[in-house]
Amino acid sequence: MTAQERQILRTSKGNERTRQWNNMVCYARNDLLLNFGYISPNSPRGIWQLSSSGITAAQKISVNYKELQNGLNTNRSKQVIVEPKSPDQLQPSSSSEPAQNTFSVTEGREKLAIHIERERNPKIIKQKKKRILSETGKLSCEVCKFDFVSFYGDLGKGFCEVHHKNPLAKVDNETQTSLEDLAIVCANCHRMIHHSQCIQPTMMSIEQIKSLRQKQLQQCIENYEST
């Protein structure tokens, strides 16, 4: 959140603070957008109704501004994307599917996305990298030991991804994050850790994904030796 948004939250007291805390993004964003002039001051609670200047701004990025003007209910757990539908999206194509080597699509159109995201503090990420570099002299993935410098030289210096062991997307309010709550990982392992939520109720831990990788590696070795 921005400094202005945090200041808005500080104005609440007692029980009012709890209510406003639970809806902090809705209140803060709504207040800023009102001041910016894109949202009508007559919008009901929970509805963002575009003003004339908001409609103009929406038109410039080629979105279906009529849907936005009618109001979007800002659900803090969902992403809302509004874009116009073309005729080929509404009706199935009568032509046969093109050959794979000739298939192409049109990309790059601008669209307006309204979404809620958890704020990350870059200071602790830098501190985590600094500590690991000081202790080990490199930023190796805690799962597969991949080191970007070993493969990419100077281009990979200081580069890695830092994983939150306790997903911020799962917390209800602000939370304290320590260096022990973070893990150095490569891009592949990081994606697989988060992808694990698609096949099981909870995200795999560093230890679980490491064990899975070692098991798969051993299986590959056994398959190779048996051929």
C-alpha positions as CSV (number, residue, x, y, z in Angstrom):
1,M,0.0,0.0,0.0
2,T,1.1,3.6,-0.6
3,A,1.9,6.0,2.2
4,Q,-1.4,7.8,1.6
5,E,-3.3,4.6,2.0
6,R,-1.6,3.7,5.2
7,Q,-2.4,7.2,6.6
8,I,-6.1,6.6,5.9
9,L,-6.0,3.4,8.0
10,R,-4.3,5.3,10.9
11,T,-7.4,7.5,11.3
12,S,-9.5,4.6,12.7
13,K,-9.8,3.8,16.4
14,G,-11.1,1.0,18.6
15,N,-13.8,-1.2,17.0
16,E,-13.9,1.1,14.0
17,R,-10.3,0.2,13.3
18,T,-11.1,-3.5,13.1
19,R,-13.9,-2.9,10.7
20,Q,-11.8,-0.6,8.6
21,W,-8.8,-2.9,8.8
22,N,-10.9,-5.8,7.3
23,N,-11.8,-3.5,4.4
24,M,-8.6,-1.5,4.3
25,V,-7.9,-1.8,0.6
26,C,-11.5,-1.0,-0.4
27,Y,-11.6,2.1,1.8
28,A,-8.1,3.4,0.9
29,R,-8.4,2.8,-2.8
30,N,-11.9,4.3,-2.9
31,D,-10.7,7.4,-1.1
32,L,-7.8,8.0,-3.4
33,L,-9.8,7.4,-6.6
34,L,-12.4,9.8,-5.4
35,N,-9.7,12.4,-5.0
36,F,-8.3,11.6,-8.3
37,G,-11.6,12.2,-10.0
38,Y,-12.1,8.8,-11.7
39,I,-14.9,7.6,-9.3
40,S,-18.2,9.3,-8.8
41,P,-18.7,10.6,-5.3
42,N,-22.3,9.3,-5.5
43,S,-21.2,5.7,-5.8
44,P,-22.9,3.3,-3.3
45,R,-20.7,1.5,-0.8
46,G,-18.9,-1.4,-2.4
47,I,-19.5,0.0,-5.9
48,W,-17.0,1.9,-8.0
49,Q,-19.0,4.0,-10.5
50,L,-16.9,5.9,-13.0
51,S,-17.2,9.6,-13.4
52,S,-17.0,11.3,-16.8
53,S,-13.2,11.6,-16.5
54,G,-13.1,8.0,-15.5
55,I,-15.1,7.0,-18.5
56,T,-12.7,9.0,-20.7
57,A,-9.7,7.2,-19.2
58,A,-11.3,3.8,-19.6
59,Q,-12.1,4.6,-23.3
60,K,-8.4,5.4,-23.9
61,I,-7.3,1.9,-23.0
62,S,-10.0,0.2,-25.0
63,V,-12.1,-1.4,-22.3
64,N,-15.8,-2.0,-22.1
65,Y,-16.4,1.2,-20.0
66,K,-20.2,0.7,-19.9
67,E,-19.7,-2.3,-17.6
68,L,-17.4,-0.3,-15.4
69,Q,-19.8,2.7,-15.3
70,N,-22.5,0.4,-14.0
71,G,-20.1,-0.5,-11.1
72,L,-17.7,-3.2,-10.2
73,N,-18.0,-4.9,-6.8
74,T,-14.5,-5.0,-5.5
75,N,-14.1,-8.4,-4.1
76,R,-10.7,-8.4,-2.2
77,S,-10.1,-12.1,-2.9
78,K,-10.7,-12.0,-6.7
79,Q,-9.2,-10.2,-9.7
80,V,-11.7,-8.3,-11.9
81,I,-10.8,-7.9,-15.6
82,V,-13.1,-6.2,-18.0
83,E,-12.5,-6.3,-21.7
84,P,-14.7,-6.3,-24.8
85,K,-15.7,-9.5,-26.4
86,S,-15.2,-10.0,-30.1
87,P,-17.7,-12.0,-32.3
88,D,-15.3,-14.9,-32.6
89,Q,-15.3,-15.2,-28.8
90,L,-19.1,-15.5,-28.7
91,Q,-19.5,-18.1,-31.4
92,P,-17.5,-21.2,-32.2
93,S,-15.5,-20.9,-35.4
94,S,-16.9,-23.0,-38.3
95,S,-13.4,-23.4,-39.9
96,S,-11.3,-26.4,-39.0
97,E,-8.4,-25.9,-36.5
98,P,-5.3,-24.6,-38.3
99,A,-2.2,-26.6,-38.4
100,Q,0.1,-26.2,-35.4
101,N,2.9,-24.6,-37.4
102,T,0.6,-21.9,-38.8
103,F,-1.4,-21.2,-35.6
104,S,-1.1,-17.6,-34.3
105,V,-3.1,-15.2,-32.1
106,T,-3.3,-11.5,-31.6
107,E,-1.8,-10.2,-28.3
108,G,-0.7,-6.9,-26.8
109,R,-4.1,-5.2,-26.4
110,E,-4.3,-2.9,-23.4
111,K,-7.0,-3.8,-20.7
112,L,-7.9,-2.4,-17.3
113,A,-7.4,-4.8,-14.4
114,I,-8.6,-4.1,-10.8
115,H,-7.1,-6.4,-8.3
116,I,-5.9,-6.7,-4.7
117,E,-2.4,-7.7,-3.9
118,R,-0.4,-8.2,-0.6
119,E,2.4,-5.7,-0.1
120,R,5.9,-7.1,0.0
121,N,8.7,-5.3,1.8
122,P,11.8,-5.3,-0.4
123,K,14.1,-4.5,2.6
124,I,13.9,-8.0,4.1
125,I,14.4,-9.6,0.7
126,K,17.7,-7.6,0.3
127,Q,18.7,-8.5,3.9
128,K,18.1,-12.2,3.2
129,K,20.3,-12.2,0.2
130,K,23.0,-10.2,2.0
131,R,23.0,-12.7,4.9
132,I,23.2,-15.8,2.7
133,L,26.0,-14.2,0.6
134,S,27.9,-13.4,3.7
135,E,27.4,-17.0,5.1
136,T,27.9,-19.1,1.9
137,G,29.4,-16.7,-0.7
138,K,26.6,-17.5,-3.2
139,L,22.9,-17.5,-3.7
140,S,22.2,-21.2,-4.3
141,C,18.6,-22.6,-4.5
142,E,17.7,-24.3,-1.3
143,V,15.9,-27.0,-3.3
144,C,18.1,-27.9,-6.2
145,K,21.4,-26.0,-5.4
146,F,21.2,-24.1,-8.7
147,D,23.5,-21.0,-8.6
148,F,22.9,-18.3,-11.3
149,V,26.5,-17.1,-11.2
150,S,27.8,-20.6,-12.0
151,F,25.7,-20.7,-15.2
152,Y,25.4,-17.1,-16.3
153,G,28.6,-15.5,-14.8
154,D,28.4,-11.8,-14.0
155,L,24.8,-11.6,-15.4
156,G,23.7,-13.9,-12.5
157,K,25.4,-12.0,-9.7
158,G,23.1,-11.2,-6.9
159,F,20.2,-12.9,-8.7
160,C,17.8,-15.4,-7.2
161,E,14.2,-15.5,-6.1
162,V,13.1,-15.3,-2.5
163,H,10.2,-17.5,-1.3
164,H,7.9,-16.7,1.6
165,K,7.5,-20.0,3.5
166,N,4.2,-18.7,5.0
167,P,2.2,-17.5,1.9
168,L,1.2,-13.8,2.4
169,A,-1.9,-14.6,0.2
170,K,-3.2,-16.7,3.1
171,V,-3.0,-14.2,5.9
172,D,-6.0,-12.1,6.9
173,N,-4.1,-9.0,8.2
174,E,-0.5,-7.7,8.2
175,T,2.1,-10.1,9.6
176,Q,5.7,-10.0,10.8
177,T,8.2,-11.7,8.5
178,S,11.7,-12.7,9.7
179,L,14.7,-13.9,7.7
180,E,13.9,-17.4,8.8
181,D,10.5,-17.1,7.1
182,L,12.3,-16.7,3.7
183,A,14.1,-19.2,1.4
184,I,16.5,-18.7,-1.5
185,V,15.1,-20.5,-4.5
186,C,15.6,-20.6,-8.3
187,A,12.7,-19.6,-10.6
188,N,11.9,-23.3,-11.5
189,C,11.6,-24.5,-8.0
190,H,9.8,-21.4,-6.9
191,R,7.1,-22.0,-9.6
192,M,6.8,-25.6,-8.6
193,I,6.3,-24.8,-5.0
194,H,3.4,-22.5,-5.7
195,H,2.1,-24.8,-8.4
196,S,1.8,-27.6,-5.8
197,Q,-1.3,-25.8,-4.5
198,C,-3.1,-26.9,-7.7
199,I,-2.7,-30.6,-6.9
200,Q,-3.1,-30.6,-3.1
201,P,-4.8,-28.5,-0.4
202,T,-1.7,-26.7,0.9
203,M,1.5,-25.5,-0.7
204,M,4.5,-27.8,-0.4
205,S,7.3,-26.8,2.0
206,I,10.9,-26.4,0.9
207,E,11.6,-29.8,2.5
208,Q,8.7,-31.5,0.7
209,I,9.6,-30.1,-2.8
210,K,13.2,-31.0,-2.2
211,S,12.3,-34.6,-1.2
212,L,10.0,-34.9,-4.3
213,R,12.8,-33.7,-6.6
214,Q,15.3,-36.1,-5.1
215,K,12.8,-39.0,-5.5
216,Q,12.2,-38.1,-9.2
217,L,16.0,-37.7,-9.8
218,Q,16.6,-41.2,-8.3
219,Q,13.9,-42.6,-10.5
220,C,15.5,-41.1,-13.6
221,I,18.8,-42.6,-12.6
222,E,17.3,-46.1,-12.1
223,N,15.4,-45.9,-15.4
224,Y,18.7,-44.9,-17.2
225,E,20.6,-47.7,-15.7
226,S,18.0,-50.2,-16.6
227,T,18.1,-49.4,-20.3
